[in-house]
Amino acid sequence: MRFCAAPSGFKPGKRALVTERALHGHHLGVLVAIPGSSLLAGRSVAAAPTIPLPEPGGGFGLLPLLAILGIFAAVVVAELAHPQRPRSSAASRRWVGNLSLCIVSNGVLVLPTITAFTAALFSEFEQTGFLDSLGLPGGMRVVVTIVGLDALAYAQHRLLHRVDVLWRVHAVHHSDPEIDVTTTFRHHPAEAIFNSVLIGGAVLAIGFSPAEIAAYTWVSFIIELVAHANLALPSWFGAALGRLIVTPEFHQLHHSRSNAEANANFGQAFSIWDTLFGTATARSPEDRRQLEFGLNEFREPKFHLPHHLLAQPLLLRTNGPALTVASGL
């Protein structure tokens, strides 16, 4: 996205959308004037439920992608150096399956990015969103966006567990018999389609800007990576931050084979929603060491293979956690 001087006749307080037709030897440019975005001018702005993809044409080129890979690599190194649980012999097979599913799904996972980003641009231009009517300063809008999108993610996550057809596609994420950083990317493509509709609709209705969506996407992405990591963190980490953000000990209970625990701790970035709505649960440190992950129906090694992962929604014979939703919804 290229930011430049506003065209003549542009009035303060209004957003402008200007396009340049592509000529031979020239590029196609788009200008979007967003109040309060001067600090973010030229930066990548995009959104996705899991991966913060860079905006096409962003001035930083491959830097956002390199940042994503760098953060992922740092968590992997930390896992290998200080694992919470020993790695099983199936770890390599799981990694291939989880990362292959991410690659295969990427074409569909882009849908939430495109939908949210396009809806955000439309909302910025039309000034029809709820946030626009409030007239909040830029910094306050970012805070409201981060809190609002995380509340939406919490509600969406509970819906994935409650509706049978949604649970079947979300169960792919829960079927991993071990939890580590690669589990973050273990999502079925059909789940991305649902996310794209929900996120795009919310962006249009509320009026989040692309930069505001980008802020939440990066926050949630980093927290999700750490929350899934097989990483032995100091006891003070959970005690100090667990009341606010989602920590590994908090989120990994959500991947338990126990239905009661799998229907708790739904928060994506912040744990406050589970506390407010009575869906938070915990185990003692001793009990956490005995925690088992996954779904009973997909314990065989073949279910780590990409084609089996894609077929899991059709192979699921029981409704699992969708039948025993925690109270409070």
Secondary structure as the mmCIF struct_conf table of DSSP 4:
data_model
#
loop_
_struct_conf.conf_type_id
_struct_conf.id
_struct_conf.beg_label_comp_id
_struct_conf.beg_label_asym_id
_struct_conf.beg_label_seq_id
_struct_conf.end_label_comp_id
_struct_conf.end_label_asym_id
_struct_conf.end_label_seq_id
HELX_LH_PP_P HELX_LH_PP_P1 ALA A 5 PRO A 7
TURN_TY1_P TURN_TY1_P1 SER A 8 GLY A 9
HELX_LH_PP_P HELX_LH_PP_P2 PHE A 10 LYS A 11
TURN_TY1_P TURN_TY1_P2 PRO A 12 GLY A 13
BEND BEND1 LYS A 14 LYS A 14
STRN STRN1 LEU A 17 GLU A 20
TURN_TY1_P TURN_TY1_P3 HIS A 24 GLY A 25
STRN STRN2 GLY A 29 VAL A 32
TURN_TY1_P TURN_TY1_P4 PRO A 35 GLY A 36
HELX_RH_3T_P HELX_RH_3T_P1 SER A 38 LEU A 40
TURN_TY1_P TURN_TY1_P5 ALA A 41 GLY A 42
BEND BEND2 ARG A 43 ARG A 43
BEND BEND3 PRO A 49 THR A 50
HELX_LH_PP_P HELX_LH_PP_P3 LEU A 53 GLU A 55
TURN_TY1_P TURN_TY1_P6 PRO A 56 GLY A 57
TURN_TY1_P TURN_TY1_P7 GLY A 59 LEU A 62
HELX_RH_AL_P HELX_RH_AL_P1 LEU A 63 ALA A 81
BEND BEND4 HIS A 82 HIS A 82
BEND BEND5 GLN A 84 ARG A 85
HELX_LH_PP_P HELX_LH_PP_P4 PRO A 86 SER A 88
TURN_TY1_P TURN_TY1_P8 SER A 89 ALA A 90
HELX_RH_AL_P HELX_RH_AL_P2 ALA A 91 GLU A 126
TURN_TY1_P TURN_TY1_P9 GLN A 127 GLN A 127
BEND BEND6 GLY A 129 GLY A 129
HELX_RH_AL_P HELX_RH_AL_P3 PHE A 130 LEU A 134
TURN_TY1_P TURN_TY1_P10 GLY A 135 GLY A 135
HELX_RH_AL_P HELX_RH_AL_P4 GLY A 138 ARG A 162
BEND BEND7 VAL A 163 VAL A 163
HELX_RH_AL_P HELX_RH_AL_P5 ASP A 164 HIS A 174
TURN_TY1_P TURN_TY1_P11 SER A 175 SER A 175
BEND BEND8 PRO A 177 GLU A 178
BEND BEND9 ASP A 180 ASP A 180
HELX_RH_3T_P HELX_RH_3T_P2 VAL A 181 PHE A 185
HELX_RH_AL_P HELX_RH_AL_P6 PRO A 189 ILE A 206
TURN_TY1_P TURN_TY1_P12 GLY A 207 GLY A 207
HELX_RH_AL_P HELX_RH_AL_P7 PRO A 210 HIS A 228
BEND BEND10 ALA A 229 ALA A 229
HELX_RH_AL_P HELX_RH_AL_P8 SER A 235 LEU A 241
TURN_TY1_P TURN_TY1_P13 GLY A 242 LEU A 244
STRN STRN3 ILE A 245 ILE A 245
HELX_RH_AL_P HELX_RH_AL_P9 PRO A 248 HIS A 251
HELX_RH_3T_P HELX_RH_3T_P3 GLN A 252 HIS A 255
STRN STRN4 SER A 256 SER A 256
BEND BEND11 ARG A 257 SER A 258
HELX_RH_AL_P HELX_RH_AL_P10 ASN A 259 ALA A 262
TURN_TY1_P TURN_TY1_P14 ASN A 263 ASN A 263
BEND BEND12 ALA A 264 ALA A 264
BEND BEND13 GLN A 268 ALA A 269
STRN STRN5 PHE A 270 PHE A 270
BEND BEND14 SER A 271 SER A 271
HELX_RH_AL_P HELX_RH_AL_P11 ILE A 272 LEU A 276
TURN_TY1_P TURN_TY1_P15 PHE A 277 GLY A 278
HELX_RH_AL_P HELX_RH_AL_P12 PRO A 285 ARG A 288
TURN_TY1_P TURN_TY1_P16 ARG A 289 GLN A 290
STRN STRN6 PHE A 293 PHE A 293
BEND BEND15 GLY A 294 GLY A 294
HELX_RH_3T_P HELX_RH_3T_P4 ASN A 296 PHE A 298
BEND BEND16 GLU A 300 GLU A 300
HELX_RH_3T_P HELX_RH_3T_P5 PRO A 301 HIS A 304
BEND BEND17 LEU A 305 LEU A 305
HELX_RH_AL_P HELX_RH_AL_P13 PRO A 306 LEU A 315
BEND BEND18 THR A 318 THR A 318
HELX_RH_3T_P HELX_RH_3T_P6 GLY A 320 LEU A 323
BEND BEND19 THR A 324 THR A 324
HELX_LH_PP_P HELX_LH_PP_P5 VAL A 325 ALA A 326
TURN_TY1_P TURN_TY1_P17 SER A 327 GLY A 328
#
